[in-house]
Amino acid sequence: MEEQPEDFKWFGEGFNGFPKHLPEDCVEYILYTIDPKSEESTGRARLRQIQLAATNLTKRLLTGFIWQREPFSLDLVHDNGLSFLRGRTSYGDSVEDEWLIVYLLRELSKQFLDAWIRVFDADGEFLLVEAANVLPPWLNPEVAEYRVWIHGGGLLIIPREYLSEKLGEKAPARNLTLQEAFGFIQDNRAEFIESALIEAEAFYRLQKYPQQIEQNLHNSVVTIPRRLAFVLHEKAAFISPAVEAFYLRDPIALRPLKAQDISKLVFPPTDLVTVSVKFTKVGYAQLKSQQFPTPPGWRSYLSRDVDTKAQNRVEMGMKVTSGFEMLMSDPQNIDHKLMREIIILLEDLETEDNCLPSDAEILSWEARDDDEGWLDVDFESFASELAGSRDRSQINATKGFGDKMAQDNLRKIVERFETFLNDDVAGTEGAENLDEMDYDDEDESDSASEDQDVSFDEDQFASMMREMMGMPEDTGTDTSPDPHSEDDPEGGDKIVSSLEEGEHFEILQAMQAMEAELQDAGALPVSPGRTFGKTAEEGTASELPVYESETDDGVEIDYNLVKNLLESFKSQGGAPGPGGNLIGLMGMRLPRDEDENH
């Protein structure tokens, strides 16, 4: 039975809840002020001052900015006798939002030198993940908790020797507690590990800020109802929950859009206007990439003979409007802050003092239509970029994709990967020098013998898959052992051939009998006239098999297996999956499944 963690207690033994973990798309950040001379009341006043500075910083840097899911925020918390600022942000698919939060926290640490900040996500101390290539070997996720701090704009690490010397020279490093970390900050501040190389790697993505803030957004001209244009003009951030509602839709959410009576919709497709809408780049890509059946109310607009540009604007407007419709019709969103604001705006429209904007007013609004080139990826250029600096001379400068920062990121990934591959001592824990705490000498020989016992023969696997699919064997090579006897080669051939025919006949009989029994029970639907090997016209299960040369045109095919494999490939919708993987291993490449209506 597995041992429970030390901090886990059963019911009746002081149970304090199950261990908590952050969601995959969430980042948490905590800010402490450490000043031994200050009192508790003075500390809370200092935290409120930092909280106000954080609000002013976001107003100055993030005017007009749109978060993918949740914004950056710091709340004053008092827990276990400590007061501190804490925030948690769900950033969805936009990883840039997470790095924007790191940038804001680092700016705050430069402004308040008594601030000590921790930031972590589901991967733990993700700043160390960025700097993994230059970290000391002992610093791994198992010992990193409460060791990494942002202070004064820099990255400080509590060394391994802290507390280890008290426990013994050979005591392994471990996670620290918050009290232990505070003790080091107060008494041993000069002994921090402060490496310019580690800091440069950890904060590498922050080099493009604050300019990157504006580059995370995309403006596009779309055709939407005038009522919705008014709502988005009042607050551009309303677009994020609508995009998420569209992107994560389910059949229940689509029900309001299928109604033939469009008067019951919150944003009926009437009185359409063309306006510029601001998106996050991730949100725009999510809308653009989705195939979406046209709702009944929009079919007349999309069926007209219009130019491609206008058609694209109507299609994007249809998706935006549908997202808002799904957002407003879902009762689970009733407590969402942005949704309550939308409801208040719509209620104000019903009063006499408010009215929808006129065409003249809409023309006076800012109109931006950004280039969508960042959506296009030239895969040949992508492969060239992955080649790194060695093949840099072969790259045509006119075909490079992305900006300079994207190219630098790719080259950095390749360099790290090549360093890992070229590291002779790299093991399962990564490219680092293993010390006494990373492995047990007693298990080394066992692990080596287990690795030697495990092998994978691609040719044998491909041959088995071809046989299962009823495809002809690849006769180019023969890796099977020679069954012939040196003394009597002809006699050996006859014996082996007789054994193979007998075994094959028994297997075929068993398969056909099993198929017949499953068919009678209704558990195996089979295409009419098809069997495991032959059609009904070619023979019954009771007939003996006829063995012919390998050059015969007839190929025994399990049509049900082929059908199921193709349906599995189709259900993937172009994404990776088991069907596509099996087909790829057999050296085949199927075309992308297009719409059945085409």
KAFENTA-V708245 format. One record per residue. RES is the residue in one small letter. D_LAST is the distance of its C-alpha to the last C-alpha in whole Angstrom. Layout:
res->RES d_last->D_LAST
res->RES d_last->D_LAST
//
This chain:
res->m d_last->57
res->e d_last->56
res->e d_last->58
res->q d_last->57
res->p d_last->57
res->e d_last->61
res->d d_last->60
res->f d_last->58
res->k d_last->61
res->w d_last->60
res->f d_last->61
res->g d_last->64
res->e d_last->65
res->g d_last->64
res->f d_last->60
res->n d_last->59
res->g d_last->55
res->f d_last->52
res->p d_last->52
res->k d_last->49
res->h d_last->47
res->l d_last->44
res->p d_last->41
res->e d_last->39
res->d d_last->38
res->c d_last->41
res->v d_last->44
res->e d_last->48
res->y d_last->51
res->i d_last->54
res->l d_last->57
res->y d_last->61
res->t d_last->64
res->i d_last->67
res->d d_last->70
res->p d_last->73
res->k d_last->75
res->s d_last->73
res->e d_last->73
res->e d_last->71
res->s d_last->71
res->t d_last->71
res->g d_last->68
res->r d_last->66
res->a d_last->67
res->r d_last->65
res->l d_last->62
res->r d_last->62
res->q d_last->62
res->i d_last->60
res->q d_last->57
res->l d_last->58
res->a d_last->58
res->a d_last->54
res->t d_last->53
res->n d_last->55
res->l d_last->53
res->t d_last->49
res->k d_last->50
res->r d_last->51
res->l d_last->48
res->l d_last->45
res->t d_last->46
res->g d_last->42
res->f d_last->41
res->i d_last->38
res->w d_last->38
res->q d_last->35
res->r d_last->36
res->e d_last->40
res->p d_last->43
res->f d_last->46
res->s d_last->49
res->l d_last->52
res->d d_last->54
res->l d_last->58
res->v d_last->59
res->h d_last->62
res->d d_last->62
res->n d_last->64
res->g d_last->67
res->l d_last->65
res->s d_last->63
res->f d_last->60
res->l d_last->57
res->r d_last->54
res->g d_last->50
res->r d_last->47
res->t d_last->43
res->s d_last->40
res->y d_last->38
res->g d_last->34
res->d d_last->32
res->s d_last->34
res->v d_last->37
res->e d_last->38
res->d d_last->39
res->e d_last->42
res->w d_last->43
res->l d_last->44
res->i d_last->46
res->v d_last->48
res->y d_last->48
res->l d_last->50
res->l d_last->52
res->r d_last->53
res->e d_last->54
res->l d_last->56
res->s d_last->58
res->k d_last->59
res->q d_last->61
res->f d_last->62
res->l d_last->64
res->d d_last->65
res->a d_last->61
res->w d_last->60
res->i d_last->56
res->r d_last->54
res->v d_last->50
res->f d_last->48
res->d d_last->45
res->a d_last->43
res->d d_last->44
res->g d_last->48
res->e d_last->50
res->f d_last->46
res->l d_last->49
res->l d_last->50
res->v d_last->47
res->e d_last->46
res->a d_last->50
res->a d_last->49
res->n d_last->50
res->v d_last->54
res->l d_last->55
res->p d_last->58
res->p d_last->57
res->w d_last->59
res->l d_last->56
res->n d_last->53
res->p d_last->52
res->e d_last->54
res->v d_last->57
res->a d_last->55
res->e d_last->56
res->y d_last->58
res->r d_last->59
res->v d_last->56
res->w d_last->57
res->i d_last->56
res->h d_last->60
res->g d_last->61
res->g d_last->57
res->g d_last->58
res->l d_last->57
res->l d_last->60
res->i d_last->60
res->i d_last->62
res->p d_last->64
res->r d_last->64
res->e d_last->68
res->y d_last->68
res->l d_last->69
res->s d_last->69
res->e d_last->73
res->k d_last->74
res->l d_last->72
res->g d_last->73
res->e d_last->72
res->k d_last->70
res->a d_last->68
res->p d_last->64
res->a d_last->63
res->r d_last->61
res->n d_last->59
res->l d_last->62
res->t d_last->62
res->l d_last->62
res->q d_last->66
res->e d_last->66
res->a d_last->64
res->f d_last->66
res->g d_last->69
res->f d_last->68
res->i d_last->67
res->q d_last->70
res->d d_last->73
res->n d_last->71
res->r d_last->69
res->a d_last->70
res->e d_last->69
res->f d_last->65
res->i d_last->63
res->e d_last->62
res->s d_last->60
res->a d_last->58
res->l d_last->56
res->i d_last->55
res->e d_last->54
res->a d_last->53
res->e d_last->50
res->a d_last->50
res->f d_last->49
res->y d_last->47
res->r d_last->44
res->l d_last->47
res->q d_last->47
res->k d_last->45
res->y d_last->46
res->p d_last->47
res->q d_last->44
res->q d_last->41
res->i d_last->41
res->e d_last->40
res->q d_last->37
res->n d_last->36
res->l d_last->35
res->h d_last->32
res->n d_last->32
res->s d_last->29
res->v d_last->29
res->v d_last->26
res->t d_last->26
res->i d_last->28
res->p d_last->30
res->r d_last->34
res->r d_last->35
res->l d_last->33
res->a d_last->34
res->f d_last->38
res->v d_last->37
res->l d_last->36
res->h d_last->38
res->e d_last->41
res->k d_last->40
res->a d_last->37
res->a d_last->37
res->f d_last->36
res->i d_last->32
res->s d_last->33
res->p d_last->33
res->a d_last->30
res->v d_last->28
res->e d_last->29
res->a d_last->28
res->f d_last->25
res->y d_last->24
res->l d_last->26
res->r d_last->25
res->d d_last->25
res->p d_last->24
res->i d_last->27
res->a d_last->27
res->l d_last->24
res->r d_last->25
res->p d_last->27
res->l d_last->24
res->k d_last->23
res->a d_last->26
res->q d_last->25
res->d d_last->29
res->i d_last->28
res->s d_last->32
res->k d_last->33
res->l d_last->31
res->v d_last->33
res->f d_last->31
res->p d_last->29
res->p d_last->27
res->t d_last->29
res->d d_last->32
res->l d_last->29
res->v d_last->31
res->t d_last->30
res->v d_last->32
res->s d_last->32
res->v d_last->32
res->k d_last->33
res->f d_last->31
res->t d_last->32
res->k d_last->30
res->v d_last->29
res->g d_last->28
res->y d_last->26
res->a d_last->24
res->q d_last->24
res->l d_last->22
res->k d_last->20
res->s d_last->19
res->q d_last->18
res->q d_last->14
res->f d_last->15
res->p d_last->14
res->t d_last->16
res->p d_last->19
res->p d_last->20
res->g d_last->23
res->w d_last->20
res->r d_last->18
res->s d_last->20
res->y d_last->21
res->l d_last->17
res->s d_last->16
res->r d_last->19
res->d d_last->19
res->v d_last->20
res->d d_last->21
res->t d_last->19
res->k d_last->22
res->a d_last->23
res->q d_last->19
res->n d_last->19
res->r d_last->23
res->v d_last->21
res->e d_last->19
res->m d_last->22
res->g d_last->24
res->m d_last->22
res->k d_last->22
res->v d_last->25
res->t d_last->26
res->s d_last->24
res->g d_last->26
res->f d_last->30
res->e d_last->29
res->m d_last->28
res->l d_last->31
res->m d_last->34
res->s d_last->33
res->d d_last->33
res->p d_last->37
res->q d_last->37
res->n d_last->37
res->i d_last->40
res->d d_last->43
res->h d_last->41
res->k d_last->43
res->l d_last->40
res->m d_last->39
res->r d_last->42
res->e d_last->43
res->i d_last->39
res->i d_last->41
res->i d_last->44
res->l d_last->43
res->l d_last->41
res->e d_last->44
res->d d_last->46
res->l d_last->43
res->e d_last->45
res->t d_last->48
res->e d_last->50
res->d d_last->51
res->n d_last->47
res->c d_last->44
res->l d_last->41
res->p d_last->41
res->s d_last->41
res->d d_last->39
res->a d_last->42
res->e d_last->42
res->i d_last->39
res->l d_last->39
res->s d_last->42
res->w d_last->40
res->e d_last->39
res->a d_last->36
res->r d_last->35
res->d d_last->31
res->d d_last->31
res->d d_last->30
res->e d_last->27
res->g d_last->28
res->w d_last->29
res->l d_last->25
res->d d_last->24
res->v d_last->26
res->d d_last->26
res->f d_last->27
res->e d_last->29
res->s d_last->31
res->f d_last->31
res->a d_last->32
res->s d_last->35
res->e d_last->36
res->l d_last->36
res->a d_last->39
res->g d_last->41
res->s d_last->44
res->r d_last->45
res->d d_last->42
res->r d_last->42
res->s d_last->43
res->q d_last->40
res->i d_last->38
res->n d_last->37
res->a d_last->38
res->t d_last->35
res->k d_last->33
res->g d_last->34
res->f d_last->32
res->g d_last->33
res->d d_last->37
res->k d_last->40
res->m d_last->40
res->a d_last->37
res->q d_last->38
res->d d_last->41
res->n d_last->40
res->l d_last->38
res->r d_last->41
res->k d_last->43
res->i d_last->41
res->v d_last->41
res->e d_last->45
res->r d_last->45
res->f d_last->43
res->e d_last->45
res->t d_last->48
res->f d_last->47
res->l d_last->46
res->n d_last->50
res->d d_last->52
res->d d_last->54
res->v d_last->55
res->a d_last->51
res->g d_last->51
res->t d_last->49
res->e d_last->50
res->g d_last->49
res->a d_last->50
res->e d_last->54
res->n d_last->57
res->l d_last->58
res->d d_last->61
res->e d_last->63
res->m d_last->61
res->d d_last->58
res->y d_last->59
res->d d_last->61
res->d d_last->63
res->e d_last->63
res->d d_last->60
res->e d_last->59
res->s d_last->60
res->d d_last->58
res->s d_last->55
res->a d_last->55
res->s d_last->56
res->e d_last->53
res->d d_last->51
res->q d_last->52
res->d d_last->51
res->v d_last->48
res->s d_last->45
res->f d_last->42
res->d d_last->41
res->e d_last->38
res->d d_last->38
res->q d_last->39
res->f d_last->37
res->a d_last->34
res->s d_last->36
res->m d_last->36
res->m d_last->32
res->r d_last->32
res->e d_last->34
res->m d_last->32
res->m d_last->29
res->g d_last->31
res->m d_last->30
res->p d_last->33
res->e d_last->36
res->d d_last->36
res->t d_last->39
res->g d_last->40
res->t d_last->42
res->d d_last->44
res->t d_last->45
res->s d_last->47
res->p d_last->51
res->d d_last->53
res->p d_last->54
res->h d_last->57
res->s d_last->60
res->e d_last->62
res->d d_last->65
res->d d_last->63
res->p d_last->60
res->e d_last->59
res->g d_last->60
res->g d_last->58
res->d d_last->55
res->k d_last->56
res->i d_last->56
res->v d_last->53
res->s d_last->51
res->s d_last->53
res->l d_last->52
res->e d_last->49
res->e d_last->48
res->g d_last->50
res->e d_last->48
res->h d_last->45
res->f d_last->46
res->e d_last->47
res->i d_last->43
res->l d_last->41
res->q d_last->43
res->a d_last->43
res->m d_last->39
res->q d_last->39
res->a d_last->42
res->m d_last->40
res->e d_last->37
res->a d_last->38
res->e d_last->40
res->l d_last->37
res->q d_last->35
res->d d_last->38
res->a d_last->38
res->g d_last->35
res->a d_last->34
res->l d_last->32
res->p d_last->29
res->v d_last->28
res->s d_last->26
res->p d_last->28
res->g d_last->30
res->r d_last->29
res->t d_last->32
res->f d_last->33
res->g d_last->33
res->k d_last->33
res->t d_last->32
res->a d_last->34
res->e d_last->35
res->e d_last->36
res->g d_last->39
res->t d_last->40
res->a d_last->41
res->s d_last->44
res->e d_last->44
res->l d_last->45
res->p d_last->43
res->v d_last->43
res->y d_last->43
res->e d_last->42
res->s d_last->42
res->e d_last->40
res->t d_last->38
res->d d_last->37
res->d d_last->33
res->g d_last->33
res->v d_last->32
res->e d_last->32
res->i d_last->29
res->d d_last->29
res->y d_last->25
res->n d_last->26
res->l d_last->26
res->v d_last->23
res->k d_last->21
res->n d_last->23
res->l d_last->22
res->l d_last->19
res->e d_last->18
res->s d_last->21
res->f d_last->19
res->k d_last->15
res->s d_last->18
res->q d_last->19
res->g d_last->16
res->g d_last->17
res->a d_last->20
res->p d_last->23
res->g d_last->24
res->p d_last->26
res->g d_last->23
res->g d_last->22
res->n d_last->26
res->l d_last->27
res->i d_last->24
res->g d_last->26
res->l d_last->29
res->m d_last->29
res->g d_last->28
res->m d_last->24
res->r d_last->21
res->l d_last->18
res->p d_last->14
res->r d_last->13
res->d d_last->11
res->e d_last->7
res->d d_last->6
res->e d_last->5
res->n d_last->4
res->h d_last->0
//
